[in-house]
Amino acid sequence: MKTFVVLSDSHGRYKNVQRLAPLFGENDFVVHLGDGSSDMRPYTAQAPDKFYAMRGNCDFSYGQEECIIEAEGVSILCCHGHRYGVKRGLEGLAARAKELGCSVALYGHTHRADIATVDGVLCVNPGALGDYAAPSYCYLVLHSGKPTATIVNL
């Protein structure tokens, strides 16, 4: 079993990232999906094999465009989502995930938490961690090749 803390769109509201910090040690992976990816710098420097930061449309120098994490027999595409038009629909994101052999796609950008299956791909948006109406993140568990995503309000 592998566990993930997935966050996105913190937009420099570092205090909310700090509120999640106790969870970082308890989980196998921590993924920031962009727009505030530099909020993760202190953590990625300590354990680069555990922390992943994607670059969003508001990030200019820190993070990866996208990456694939493989764990428990599951391939996961991690990206911000803006390049795949996620505000208009998830078809482009799901197509990219399938192209890369991924059954899960983690994305941000919309500031809306969502869990949906599109063309066989589990698409998960943890919502926005910044100071919005309902800051949230995602707790993702991979067990025996099966992903289970839960949105958690901060």
Rosetta silent file (secondary structure, phi, psi, omega in degrees, C-alpha in Angstrom):
SEQUENCE: MKTFVVLSDSHGRYKNVQRLAPLFGENDFVVHLGDGSSDMRPYTAQAPDKFYAMRGNCDFSYGQEECIIEAEGVSILCCHGHRYGVKRGLEGLAARAKELGCSVALYGHTHRADIATVDGVLCVNPGALGDYAAPSYCYLVLHSGKPTATIVNL
SCORE:     score description
SCORE:     0.000 S_00000001
   1 L     0.000  135.518  176.063    0.000    0.000    0.000 S_00000001
   2 E  -125.995  142.447 -178.531    1.237    3.498   -0.897 S_00000001
   3 E  -122.946  148.597 -177.118   -0.297    6.767    0.258 S_00000001
   4 E  -131.288  143.212  162.366   -0.185   10.257   -1.230 S_00000001
   5 E  -106.381  122.682 -177.168   -0.997   13.766   -0.090 S_00000001
   6 E  -118.348  124.064 -179.875   -1.989   15.698   -3.226 S_00000001
   7 E  -133.821  163.592 -178.449   -2.330   19.479   -3.159 S_00000001
   8 L  -158.969  161.605  169.863   -2.613   22.262   -5.683 S_00000001
   9 L    50.948   49.828  175.247   -3.108   25.968   -6.179 S_00000001
  10 L   -79.361  -21.689  173.499   -1.690   27.167   -2.860 S_00000001
  11 L    47.180   43.022  176.429   -0.718   30.431   -4.616 S_00000001
  12 L    80.311    2.007  176.321    1.847   31.404   -1.978 S_00000001
  13 L   -82.574   73.042 -172.539   -0.450   30.803    0.985 S_00000001
  14 H   -61.105  -27.435 -178.783    2.352   28.942    2.696 S_00000001
  15 H   -61.256  -32.941  178.640    0.507   28.741    6.023 S_00000001
  16 H   -73.799  -34.380  174.281   -1.906   26.186    4.547 S_00000001
  17 H   -63.450  -43.860  178.933    0.981   24.104    3.227 S_00000001
  18 H   -60.866  -34.087  178.308    2.505   24.233    6.713 S_00000001
  19 H   -63.527  -28.338  179.050   -0.780   22.988    8.176 S_00000001
  20 H   -87.351  -13.914 -174.044   -0.384   19.841    6.070 S_00000001
  21 H   -50.856  -38.638  177.875    3.303   19.344    6.928 S_00000001
  22 H   -59.907  -27.679  178.762    2.634   16.821    9.725 S_00000001
  23 H   -75.336  -24.377 -175.459    0.991   14.571    7.104 S_00000001
  24 H   -59.851  -40.870 -179.535    4.020   14.708    4.826 S_00000001
  25 L   -70.676  -24.509 -176.186    6.051   12.411    7.059 S_00000001
  26 L   -86.579   -9.836 -175.371    3.222    9.897    7.375 S_00000001
  27 L  -116.293  158.709 -176.955    2.726    9.400    3.630 S_00000001
  28 L   -77.160  -33.875 -178.148    4.851    7.853    0.908 S_00000001
  29 E  -137.759  149.192  172.811    4.468   10.672   -1.630 S_00000001
  30 E  -131.354  125.253 -176.110    3.526   14.349   -1.599 S_00000001
  31 E  -124.764  124.466  172.193    2.530   15.971   -4.896 S_00000001
  32 E  -105.552  124.750 -172.065    1.908   19.690   -5.501 S_00000001
  33 L   -93.786   16.326  171.122    0.146   20.172   -8.825 S_00000001
  34 L   106.965  169.455 -171.651    1.199   23.761   -9.458 S_00000001
  35 L    59.689   74.670 -175.475    0.372   27.410   -8.906 S_00000001
  36 L   117.327   16.864 -176.659    2.396   27.795   -5.768 S_00000001
  37 H   -57.685  -30.560 -179.919    4.817   24.955   -6.447 S_00000001
  38 H   -67.791  -14.280  174.259    7.660   26.928   -4.847 S_00000001
  39 H   -61.894  -17.834 -178.125    5.756   26.612   -1.544 S_00000001
  40 H   -93.406   -5.003 -175.880    7.166   23.064   -1.559 S_00000001
  41 H   -50.265  -46.546 -178.200   10.869   24.043   -1.876 S_00000001
  42 H   -61.442  -28.530 -176.908   11.744   23.473    1.793 S_00000001
  43 H   -86.126  -43.758 -178.686   10.296   19.965    1.623 S_00000001
  44 H   -63.358  -32.050  178.615   11.561   18.839   -1.788 S_00000001
  45 H   -64.520  -32.093 -178.192   15.089   19.798   -0.783 S_00000001
  46 H   -78.226  -35.720 -175.560   14.889   17.386    2.170 S_00000001
  47 L  -148.272   75.603 -175.448   13.484   14.372    0.300 S_00000001
  48 L   -64.095  -18.499  178.692   13.424   14.779   -3.494 S_00000001
  49 L   -83.537   -6.515 -177.844   12.364   11.155   -4.035 S_00000001
  50 L  -111.087  -31.672 -174.972    9.177   11.717   -2.010 S_00000001
  51 E  -105.042  132.225  178.872    8.095   15.250   -2.984 S_00000001
  52 E  -126.049  134.268  178.522    6.991   16.225   -6.474 S_00000001
  53 E  -127.506  124.057  176.944    6.162   19.760   -7.597 S_00000001
  54 E   -95.489  154.228  178.566    4.532   20.562  -10.935 S_00000001
  55 L   -95.556  125.066  178.226    4.738   23.962  -12.588 S_00000001
  56 L   -96.184 -177.253 -179.148    1.387   25.662  -13.104 S_00000001
  57 L   -69.746  -13.683  176.089    0.419   28.580  -15.310 S_00000001
  58 L  -104.593    3.681  177.193    1.290   30.992  -12.456 S_00000001
  59 L  -103.201  134.455 -174.259    4.666   29.346  -11.718 S_00000001
  60 L  -114.129  -15.294 -176.552    7.580   30.613  -13.732 S_00000001
  61 L  -143.626  -10.415 -173.325   10.659   28.788  -12.565 S_00000001
  62 L  -120.861  130.009  176.349    9.987   25.977  -10.113 S_00000001
  63 L   113.452  167.928  177.949    8.609   22.525  -10.781 S_00000001
  64 E   -95.251  154.074  175.781    8.222   20.036  -13.597 S_00000001
  65 L   -64.889  -46.621  176.405    5.760   20.389  -16.452 S_00000001
  66 E  -162.960  161.585  176.295    4.477   16.896  -15.753 S_00000001
  67 E  -152.321  166.272  175.657    5.706   13.595  -14.429 S_00000001
  68 E  -118.679  129.093  174.411    4.664    9.990  -14.034 S_00000001
  69 E  -110.261  130.403  177.888    4.785    8.279  -10.667 S_00000001
  70 E  -114.680  126.097  179.783    4.611    4.497  -10.631 S_00000001
  71 E  -156.359  142.945  176.109    3.652    2.705   -7.424 S_00000001
  72 L    52.500   32.988  178.965    1.727   -0.447   -6.509 S_00000001
  73 L    76.410   13.542 -178.985    1.310   -1.312  -10.182 S_00000001
  74 E  -118.734  132.605  174.688   -0.403    2.020  -10.938 S_00000001
  75 E  -102.621  128.824 -173.852    0.964    4.710  -13.273 S_00000001
  76 E  -121.680  123.168  172.811   -0.081    8.249  -12.348 S_00000001
  77 E   -85.252  128.127  176.709    0.194   11.321  -14.558 S_00000001
  78 E  -116.579  127.577  178.878    0.828   14.477  -12.509 S_00000001
  79 E  -160.134  171.144  176.559    0.350   17.906  -14.120 S_00000001
  80 L   -78.603  -37.353  175.721   -1.302   21.264  -13.523 S_00000001
  81 L   106.812  -18.371 -176.505   -3.847   20.662  -16.262 S_00000001
  82 H   -62.684  -30.943  179.905   -3.931   24.029  -18.000 S_00000001
  83 H   -72.697  -12.284 -178.711   -2.208   22.605  -21.090 S_00000001
  84 H  -112.268   12.299  173.803   -5.034   20.068  -21.462 S_00000001
  85 L    64.115   38.222 -174.306   -7.945   22.500  -21.173 S_00000001
  86 L   -64.752  -16.269  176.268   -9.298   21.080  -17.917 S_00000001
  87 L   -74.865  -18.221  179.511  -11.578   24.083  -17.405 S_00000001
  88 L  -100.409  -15.131 -177.951  -13.492   22.989  -20.528 S_00000001
  89 L   155.330  168.229 -174.090  -13.471   19.257  -19.813 S_00000001
  90 L  -105.088    5.562 -177.252  -11.249   16.325  -18.907 S_00000001
  91 H   -62.284  -43.061  179.561  -11.105   14.553  -22.270 S_00000001
  92 H   -64.949  -39.939  177.561   -7.707   16.025  -23.214 S_00000001
  93 H   -64.480  -46.846  179.832   -6.234   15.125  -19.833 S_00000001
  94 H   -63.202  -39.032  178.738   -7.572   11.570  -20.010 S_00000001
  95 H   -63.888  -41.477  178.082   -6.230   11.181  -23.557 S_00000001
  96 H   -64.540  -42.752  179.153   -2.757   12.307  -22.450 S_00000001
  97 H   -60.648  -46.046  179.911   -2.839    9.914  -19.496 S_00000001
  98 H   -63.592  -40.300  178.206   -3.813    6.999  -21.757 S_00000001
  99 H   -57.705  -35.423 -178.816   -1.120    7.973  -24.265 S_00000001
 100 L   -91.428    1.521  179.287    1.440    7.667  -21.452 S_00000001
 101 L    78.097   26.376 -178.561   -0.016    4.400  -20.118 S_00000001
 102 L  -102.139  139.933  176.921   -1.451    5.985  -16.952 S_00000001
 103 L  -100.288   -7.122  178.195   -4.702    4.952  -15.321 S_00000001
 104 E  -130.918  139.349  174.677   -4.760    7.955  -12.951 S_00000001
 105 E  -128.113  122.694  176.057   -4.346   11.666  -13.760 S_00000001
 106 E  -102.951  131.245 -177.248   -3.795   14.245  -11.007 S_00000001
 107 L  -147.311  164.320  176.936   -4.436   17.856  -12.002 S_00000001
 108 L  -127.646 -131.669  171.957   -5.214   21.285  -10.547 S_00000001
 109 L    77.959  -40.338 -173.606   -5.897   24.665  -12.189 S_00000001
 110 L   -83.740  -16.353 -175.250   -9.683   24.819  -11.774 S_00000001
 111 L    66.498   13.690  178.621   -9.665   25.397   -7.982 S_00000001
 112 L  -119.024  122.313  176.219  -12.523   22.885   -7.774 S_00000001
 113 L   -65.809  138.111 -178.124  -12.083   19.536   -6.085 S_00000001
 114 E  -161.052  142.197  172.675  -13.293   16.734   -8.317 S_00000001
 115 E  -130.019  118.610 -177.336  -12.989   12.992   -8.749 S_00000001
 116 E  -146.270  150.009  173.525  -14.211   11.620  -12.086 S_00000001
 117 E  -105.662  123.427 -178.565  -13.526    8.688  -14.373 S_00000001
 118 E  -126.351  118.451  179.388  -13.120    9.705  -18.016 S_00000001
 119 L    50.623   41.320  177.171  -12.523    7.074  -20.690 S_00000001
 120 L    83.207    0.729  179.992  -11.237    4.658  -18.045 S_00000001
 121 E  -105.568  127.494  174.549   -8.855    7.177  -16.420 S_00000001
 122 E   -77.442  113.536 -178.822   -9.399    8.268  -12.820 S_00000001
 123 E  -105.362  124.309 -174.020   -9.022   12.080  -12.931 S_00000001
 124 E  -128.166  124.664  172.146   -8.489   13.749   -9.558 S_00000001
 125 E  -114.462  120.920 -177.992   -8.352   17.441   -8.706 S_00000001
 126 L   -75.805   -4.414 -174.117   -7.590   18.088   -5.015 S_00000001
 127 L    86.120 -169.727 -177.620   -9.092   21.578   -5.167 S_00000001
 128 L  -104.185  133.597  179.286   -7.228   24.714   -4.120 S_00000001
 129 L   -89.143  -12.555  179.178   -5.194   24.882   -0.931 S_00000001
 130 L   -63.960  179.444 -177.809   -5.011   28.687   -0.985 S_00000001
 131 L   -78.268   76.096  177.959   -7.319   30.852    1.132 S_00000001
 132 L  -112.142 -173.488 -175.615  -10.481   30.264   -0.802 S_00000001
 133 L   -56.888  -39.723 -177.218  -13.985   29.420    0.343 S_00000001
 134 L  -144.035   79.553  178.896  -13.139   25.783    1.034 S_00000001
 135 L   -59.306  140.924 -177.169   -9.417   24.911    0.892 S_00000001
 136 E  -149.773  167.214  173.707   -8.898   21.203    0.277 S_00000001
 137 E  -144.531  177.942  179.727   -6.411   18.506   -0.633 S_00000001
 138 E  -120.398  139.352  170.384   -6.615   14.864   -1.681 S_00000001
 139 E  -106.787  116.862 -176.952   -5.604   11.737    0.173 S_00000001
 140 E  -114.547  130.306  178.416   -4.835    9.048   -2.405 S_00000001
 141 E  -119.494  132.189  172.341   -4.291    5.398   -1.514 S_00000001
 142 E  -111.796  122.147 -179.230   -2.968    2.750   -3.875 S_00000001
 143 E  -139.434  120.285  179.998   -3.601   -0.780   -2.690 S_00000001
 144 L    51.457   43.613  176.903   -3.123   -3.914   -4.792 S_00000001
 145 L    79.533    5.015 -178.338   -3.270   -1.899   -8.006 S_00000001
 146 E  -113.530  123.894  176.648   -6.455   -0.054   -7.044 S_00000001
 147 E   -89.323  138.774  174.179   -6.483    3.744   -6.503 S_00000001
 148 E  -130.418  120.853 -178.080   -8.867    5.310   -3.989 S_00000001
 149 E  -110.739  138.170  177.151   -9.062    9.115   -3.810 S_00000001
 150 E  -132.644  128.775  174.842  -10.672   11.135   -1.034 S_00000001
 151 E   -84.360  132.471 -178.979  -11.075   14.918   -0.962 S_00000001
 152 E  -121.600  124.770  175.133  -10.350   16.378    2.471 S_00000001
 153 E   -78.884  139.432 -177.762  -11.399   19.881    3.493 S_00000001
 154 L   -74.564    0.000    0.000   -8.736   21.755    5.416 S_00000001
